[in-house]
C-alpha cells in the first residue's frame, strides 16, 4: 500500500496522519532493521491507530490505547516459495519478522483475497482479524489517454502510443526482477512474438537479483535487437511515459500479492496480459481489461500478446475497460475501506476543504 497516497487521502477525509519512515543510509535491509530497533521505545501516546507496513513495527512494545494495525503489501512467506539461493534466505529471515508483526496486531490488512489466505496460513493468524483493503492509485497523476495517445482531458503534451524512440509495436514489462516475476517465460514468448511481428519490442523496467540472468537469456534467444532492459526507473514521470508509449502490458508472474503495476497499466489504457496466478485475476478482469494465460506457458503468452498487438480495436476496448477498472481504485474509496476495516470511521472528522 503506497503510504503517501493513503496518508493524503486520509488527511482529505479529516484525519491527522504522522509518518515515521526509515532514512536509507546503508543497504535497504540494514536501514530497515535499524529503523525498527529505534521503534522499540515508541508507545503510541496520542494516536488512535498505529500502522506498521510489512515487518515495520515487529519490535514495538505492547501498546495501550491505540489500535495496532499491520498492513501487508505482500506476504513474504508466500513470495519466498518462488525464490532460490540468497534471495530465498533473505525472504525467509524477513518473513519471520513480518509474521511476528502480523501476530502482534489487532487488525491485519492485506491487499487481496489471495494474500488473505496466504497470510492466514503462513503466519497462523485469526481469520477474523485479517481484512482486505486493496492498493490504491492517485489517478490525478495518470492522465486518461484516449486512443492514439492524446489525453482525453486535453493535455496535448502527453506522448502518443509508441512515441518513445520509434513507432514499433511495444510490449511493456514493469517488475522487480525476481524469479517469481517469470521474466524468463516472457522472453521465451517474445521469440514467437518477433517471429510474427519482426519489429515488435519488449521494454523491461526494473532491476533485481535475476536481471543478469535475464540479460543473458535474451542474448541467447537472439533477442538483442528486440528487448530493452531499462533498469530501475525512479523518475515517475519517465515511467508514466513508458506506459503511455506502450501498446500492451505483460507480466506473467507466478505469484502476485496484488500487482500495483496492473493498476498503473490499466490507468494508462493498456490491455494487460498476465498469468492466471496469485491475485492477478482479482485485479484484471479476464477478457475485459486483459487476457489471462496459464502460468509458465510461453506459447499461450505469445499468442495473447500477438493477438493484442495485431488488433487495435481490441486493445482500445480493453484499454477503456481497464481505465474504468483503475478508477475504482482511486485513493478516496480505498481510504474509506481502510477506515472501515480498522474501525476508525468517525462522523466527527469532517472532510478537509
Backbone torsions as a table, in degrees:
resi	resn	phi	psi	omega
1	UNK	NA	125.4	-178.8
2	UNK	-69.6	112.6	-171.9
3	UNK	-63.2	-43.4	-177.7
4	UNK	-62.1	-45.4	-179.9
5	UNK	-64.1	-43.0	177.6
6	UNK	-64.3	-44.5	-179.5
7	UNK	-59.6	-44.7	179.4
8	UNK	-65.0	-37.6	179.0
9	UNK	-67.8	-38.5	177.9
10	UNK	-67.4	-39.5	176.6
11	UNK	-63.1	-37.9	178.5
12	UNK	-64.6	-24.9	177.5
13	UNK	-88.4	3.4	174.3
14	UNK	100.0	9.3	-178.8
15	UNK	-100.2	145.6	175.7
16	UNK	-87.7	132.4	-176.9
17	UNK	-124.3	128.4	175.5
18	UNK	-119.0	126.9	-177.0
19	UNK	-111.8	126.6	170.4
20	UNK	-111.8	121.8	-177.2
21	UNK	-135.7	151.6	179.7
22	UNK	-69.7	145.0	171.7
23	UNK	-97.5	120.2	-173.5
24	UNK	-84.1	102.5	177.0
25	UNK	-106.6	-23.6	177.9
26	UNK	-123.4	-150.7	178.4
27	UNK	-62.9	156.8	-175.7
28	UNK	-57.6	-47.0	-176.9
29	UNK	-69.6	-43.4	-179.8
30	UNK	-61.2	-45.0	179.1
31	UNK	-60.0	-40.3	-177.8
32	UNK	-69.0	-40.4	178.8
33	UNK	-66.6	-40.6	177.1
34	UNK	-62.8	-40.8	177.1
35	UNK	-58.5	-44.5	-178.8
36	UNK	-69.5	-31.6	174.8
37	UNK	-63.5	-37.9	178.7
38	UNK	-67.5	-25.0	-178.8
39	UNK	-75.9	-5.9	-178.2
40	UNK	-60.2	-22.8	-176.6
41	UNK	-100.8	5.6	-179.9
42	UNK	-77.9	133.9	-177.7
43	UNK	-112.8	-13.4	176.4
44	UNK	76.0	18.0	-178.5
45	UNK	-64.0	135.4	176.3
46	UNK	86.9	0.9	-180.0
47	UNK	-109.9	146.6	173.0
48	UNK	-87.4	-35.8	178.1
49	UNK	-127.7	141.9	167.9
50	UNK	-123.0	115.6	-174.2
51	UNK	-111.8	122.0	173.5
52	UNK	-108.9	135.5	-178.4
53	UNK	-97.6	127.4	179.2
54	UNK	59.0	-116.3	-178.9
55	UNK	-88.4	-9.2	-175.3
56	UNK	-66.7	122.4	-174.3
57	UNK	106.7	4.3	-173.9
58	UNK	-64.2	-23.1	179.7
59	UNK	-111.9	18.6	175.3
60	UNK	-62.6	145.8	172.3
61	UNK	-73.7	170.2	174.8
62	UNK	-61.3	132.3	-176.7
63	UNK	-101.1	136.1	176.1
64	UNK	-108.4	115.8	178.1
65	UNK	117.8	-74.3	-176.0
66	UNK	-72.3	150.0	171.7
67	UNK	-73.9	131.3	-179.6
68	UNK	-96.5	125.5	-177.0
69	UNK	-122.1	134.1	169.0
70	UNK	-111.8	122.6	-179.4
71	UNK	-108.4	117.1	-176.6
72	UNK	-99.2	114.9	174.3
73	UNK	-70.1	-32.3	174.6
74	UNK	-148.0	-176.1	176.9
75	UNK	-121.6	102.4	-173.0
76	UNK	-58.8	-36.0	-179.7
77	UNK	-64.4	-28.3	176.4
78	UNK	-81.6	-41.1	-179.3
79	UNK	-61.8	-37.6	-173.9
80	UNK	-67.3	-19.5	-179.2
81	UNK	-60.8	-23.9	-175.2
82	UNK	-99.7	-1.3	-176.5
83	UNK	-102.0	171.3	-178.4
84	UNK	-138.6	160.4	170.8
85	UNK	61.6	-142.8	-177.6
86	UNK	-59.1	-33.8	179.0
87	UNK	-63.3	-44.8	178.8
88	UNK	-62.9	-42.6	179.4
89	UNK	-61.3	-44.5	178.6
90	UNK	-60.8	-44.1	178.1
91	UNK	-63.3	-38.2	179.9
92	UNK	-61.6	-46.9	-178.9
93	UNK	-64.7	-43.8	-179.5
94	UNK	-69.4	-31.7	179.4
95	UNK	-66.4	-27.9	176.2
96	UNK	-63.3	-40.9	178.4
97	UNK	-71.6	-38.5	178.3
98	UNK	-63.9	-41.5	177.2
99	UNK	-63.2	-40.8	176.7
100	UNK	-60.1	-43.7	-179.6
101	UNK	-63.6	-41.7	-179.2
102	UNK	-67.4	-42.3	-178.4
103	UNK	-67.8	-25.3	-179.8
104	UNK	-82.2	-10.1	-172.8
105	UNK	-84.6	152.1	171.2
106	UNK	-76.3	-35.4	179.5
107	UNK	-134.9	135.1	174.5
108	UNK	-114.0	124.9	177.9
109	UNK	-103.3	135.5	174.5
110	UNK	-128.3	165.6	-170.6
111	UNK	-98.7	-3.6	-178.4
112	UNK	-158.9	164.8	175.2
113	UNK	-65.2	-37.0	177.2
114	UNK	-58.9	-47.9	-179.1
115	UNK	-66.3	-31.9	178.8
116	UNK	-61.5	-49.5	-179.9
117	UNK	-64.0	-40.7	-179.7
118	UNK	-63.2	-42.9	-178.6
119	UNK	-68.0	-41.8	-179.7
120	UNK	-59.7	-44.1	-178.0
121	UNK	-73.5	-48.8	-173.3
122	UNK	-68.2	-37.2	-173.2
123	UNK	-108.7	7.0	176.3
124	UNK	54.7	58.7	-175.7
125	UNK	-101.5	151.2	172.2
126	UNK	-69.5	117.5	-177.3
127	UNK	-55.7	-30.0	-178.5
128	UNK	-67.1	-19.8	-178.7
129	UNK	-93.5	-4.1	-174.3
130	UNK	-105.0	117.2	-175.2
131	UNK	-118.6	148.6	178.6
132	UNK	-97.9	119.8	170.9
133	UNK	-130.4	114.6	-173.7
134	UNK	-70.3	169.5	170.4
135	UNK	-66.1	160.3	177.1
136	UNK	-125.9	172.6	-177.2
137	UNK	-143.0	137.3	174.2
138	UNK	-84.3	92.9	-173.3
139	UNK	-62.2	-24.4	178.0
140	UNK	-61.7	-21.4	178.3
141	UNK	-88.4	-3.0	-177.6
142	UNK	-124.4	82.7	-179.7
143	UNK	-53.8	141.9	-177.3
144	UNK	-77.5	105.0	-178.5
145	UNK	-83.9	117.9	174.3
146	UNK	-73.6	164.6	177.4
147	UNK	-51.5	137.1	-176.5
148	UNK	96.5	-7.3	172.5
149	UNK	94.6	-5.4	-179.8
150	UNK	-88.1	139.8	-178.9
151	UNK	-65.5	132.3	176.7
152	UNK	-69.8	-8.8	178.3
153	UNK	-95.9	6.2	173.3
154	UNK	90.0	13.3	-179.7
155	UNK	-86.3	91.6	-174.7
156	UNK	-65.8	-13.1	-177.7
157	UNK	-79.3	-7.3	-179.5
158	UNK	-67.5	138.3	-177.7
159	UNK	-71.1	150.6	175.1
160	UNK	-77.0	158.3	175.2
161	UNK	-54.8	130.9	177.7
162	UNK	77.7	13.9	-173.9
163	UNK	-81.9	-8.1	-179.8
164	UNK	-79.2	106.6	174.5
165	UNK	70.3	-36.1	-172.6
166	UNK	-162.6	163.5	178.6
167	UNK	-99.7	32.7	174.0
168	UNK	-68.3	154.3	169.0
169	UNK	-62.2	128.1	-171.9
170	UNK	-117.4	127.0	170.8
171	UNK	-105.6	127.9	-178.2
172	UNK	-109.7	137.6	173.4
173	UNK	-129.6	125.5	177.4
174	UNK	-122.8	113.6	-175.3
175	UNK	-166.3	141.0	166.3
176	UNK	-63.5	131.3	-170.9
177	UNK	-81.8	78.9	171.8
178	UNK	-106.5	164.5	178.9
179	UNK	-61.1	-38.5	-175.5
180	UNK	-67.0	-17.7	177.2
181	UNK	-75.1	-15.9	173.0
182	UNK	54.9	44.5	175.8
183	UNK	-62.2	-27.7	178.2
184	UNK	-59.3	-42.6	177.5
185	UNK	-64.3	-38.2	178.0
186	UNK	-64.4	-41.3	178.5
187	UNK	-63.7	-41.7	178.3
188	UNK	-65.4	-35.8	176.4
189	UNK	-65.5	-35.0	-178.1
190	UNK	-64.6	-25.4	175.5
191	UNK	-58.2	-44.5	179.6
192	UNK	-73.3	-36.2	177.9
193	UNK	-61.3	-44.9	-179.0
194	UNK	-68.3	-31.3	174.5
195	UNK	-60.2	-40.0	-179.1
196	UNK	-81.8	-36.2	-177.9
197	UNK	-131.2	87.4	-170.6
198	UNK	-58.1	-24.6	-178.6
199	UNK	-96.1	7.9	178.9
200	UNK	-66.0	147.7	-178.4
201	UNK	-132.2	137.3	172.6
202	UNK	-105.1	125.6	177.9
203	UNK	-113.8	122.2	-175.1
204	UNK	-112.0	118.4	177.5
205	UNK	-104.4	125.1	177.1
206	UNK	136.4	146.9	174.9
207	UNK	-114.3	-176.3	178.9
208	UNK	146.7	176.9	-172.1
209	UNK	-64.7	-21.0	-178.3
210	UNK	-98.0	3.3	-174.2
211	UNK	-60.0	-44.9	-179.8
212	UNK	-61.1	-42.6	179.0
213	UNK	-62.5	-39.5	-179.4
214	UNK	-69.5	-36.5	175.6
215	UNK	-61.2	-44.1	-179.8
216	UNK	-65.5	-38.9	179.3
217	UNK	-64.1	-43.2	178.4
218	UNK	-59.4	-41.3	178.2
219	UNK	-65.1	-44.8	-177.9
220	UNK	-66.0	-28.7	179.3
221	UNK	-84.0	-1.3	-180.0
222	UNK	76.6	28.8	-175.6
223	UNK	-103.9	17.2	-174.9
224	UNK	-54.0	-39.0	-177.7
225	UNK	-88.8	-3.3	-174.2
226	UNK	-115.1	-6.5	-177.8
227	UNK	-127.9	132.2	174.8
228	UNK	-116.7	122.1	173.6
229	UNK	-95.0	113.3	-173.5
230	UNK	-96.7	-7.4	179.2
231	UNK	71.6	-168.5	178.4
232	UNK	-65.9	140.8	-178.2
233	UNK	-127.4	87.6	-178.7
234	UNK	-73.0	-24.4	179.4
235	UNK	-74.8	105.8	-175.9
236	UNK	-66.1	-32.0	177.1
237	UNK	-64.3	-41.7	177.7
238	UNK	-63.7	-38.9	178.6
239	UNK	-64.6	-42.7	178.5
240	UNK	-62.8	-33.8	177.0
241	UNK	-66.2	-35.2	176.5
242	UNK	-63.1	-45.3	177.1
243	UNK	-60.3	-45.0	-175.6
244	UNK	-65.0	-28.0	-175.7
245	UNK	-92.7	-6.4	-177.4
246	UNK	-87.3	166.9	177.0
247	UNK	-109.2	-32.3	-178.2
248	UNK	-142.8	142.7	173.3
249	UNK	-107.7	130.3	-178.3
250	UNK	-130.7	126.3	177.3
251	UNK	-146.9	96.8	-175.9
252	UNK	-89.9	45.0	-175.6
253	UNK	-56.8	142.7	173.4
254	UNK	-80.5	-17.7	-179.9
255	UNK	-152.9	127.7	172.8
256	UNK	-138.9	124.7	175.8
257	UNK	-71.1	-29.0	172.9
258	UNK	-154.4	-70.4	-180.0
259	UNK	103.8	71.5	-179.2
260	UNK	-59.6	-28.0	179.9
261	UNK	-65.6	-26.2	174.4
262	UNK	-63.8	-42.0	177.3
263	UNK	-63.2	-42.9	-179.8
264	UNK	-61.6	-41.9	178.9
265	UNK	-65.2	-45.6	-178.8
266	UNK	-66.0	-37.9	176.5
267	UNK	-61.5	-26.8	179.2
268	UNK	-90.9	9.7	-179.2
269	UNK	61.7	33.6	176.0
270	UNK	-96.2	127.7	170.5
271	UNK	-66.5	144.2	-173.7
272	UNK	-109.8	137.1	167.7
273	UNK	-115.5	121.8	-176.0
274	UNK	-140.2	158.4	174.4
275	UNK	-76.5	143.3	177.7
276	UNK	-78.0	76.7	-174.5
277	UNK	-152.6	154.2	178.7
278	UNK	58.3	-140.4	-177.2
279	UNK	-90.6	-0.7	-176.5
280	UNK	-53.4	-44.3	179.8
281	UNK	-65.8	-22.8	176.2
282	UNK	-73.1	-32.1	-173.4
283	UNK	-89.7	-41.7	-175.1
284	UNK	-110.3	109.0	178.8
285	UNK	-64.8	118.5	-177.1
286	UNK	-65.1	130.5	179.8
287	UNK	83.6	-7.4	178.9
288	UNK	-111.5	-63.1	-179.9
289	UNK	-100.5	-3.1	-178.7
290	UNK	179.1	-171.8	-178.6
291	UNK	-124.5	129.5	175.2
292	UNK	-95.1	138.5	179.3
293	UNK	-128.0	159.1	177.6
294	UNK	-61.9	141.2	178.9
295	UNK	-64.8	143.3	176.0
296	UNK	70.9	21.4	-175.2
297	UNK	-117.3	91.7	-176.5
298	UNK	-65.8	-30.3	-178.6
299	UNK	-65.3	-51.5	-179.7
300	UNK	-66.8	-35.9	176.7
301	UNK	-61.9	-44.8	178.8
302	UNK	-62.4	-40.4	179.5
303	UNK	-62.9	-41.3	-179.8
304	UNK	-66.3	-45.1	-179.8
305	UNK	-64.1	-45.3	-179.3
306	UNK	-63.6	-40.0	177.8
307	UNK	-58.9	-45.6	-178.6
308	UNK	-69.4	-42.0	179.7
309	UNK	-62.5	-29.7	-178.1
310	UNK	-91.9	1.5	-175.6
311	UNK	-132.7	87.0	-177.7
312	UNK	-62.4	-31.6	178.9
313	UNK	-67.0	-41.9	177.6
314	UNK	-64.7	-41.5	177.2
315	UNK	-59.7	-42.8	-178.5
316	UNK	-65.4	-42.2	-180.0
317	UNK	-64.4	-46.2	-179.8
318	UNK	-68.9	-34.8	177.0
319	UNK	-63.1	-41.8	178.5
320	UNK	-65.6	-42.0	178.0
321	UNK	-64.7	-37.5	178.4
322	UNK	-65.1	-40.7	178.2
323	UNK	-61.5	-44.0	177.8
324	UNK	-61.6	-40.4	178.5
325	UNK	-62.9	-44.6	-179.6
326	UNK	-62.2	-35.1	-178.9
327	UNK	-62.7	-26.3	178.6
328	UNK	-74.3	-9.5	178.1
329	UNK	-106.4	18.5	174.1
330	UNK	-58.5	152.3	-172.2
331	UNK	-64.5	-27.2	-178.0
332	UNK	-60.8	-54.1	177.8
333	UNK	-67.9	-31.1	178.0
334	UNK	-66.7	-40.3	177.5
335	UNK	-62.8	-37.7	177.3
336	UNK	-63.2	-39.6	176.8
337	UNK	-66.6	-36.5	176.6
338	UNK	-60.1	-46.6	-179.2
339	UNK	-63.7	-40.1	179.1
340	UNK	-65.8	-43.8	-177.3
341	UNK	-66.5	-32.3	-177.5
342	UNK	-94.5	-0.6	178.2
343	UNK	75.0	24.8	-176.6
344	UNK	-110.0	30.4	175.9
345	UNK	-79.6	116.8	-175.1
346	UNK	-133.5	125.9	175.8
347	UNK	-69.4	-18.3	-176.4
348	UNK	-80.2	-1.1	179.9
349	UNK	-108.4	88.0	-177.9
350	UNK	-69.9	146.9	177.1
351	UNK	-58.6	143.5	177.2
352	UNK	-78.0	145.8	179.8
353	UNK	-68.2	NA	NA
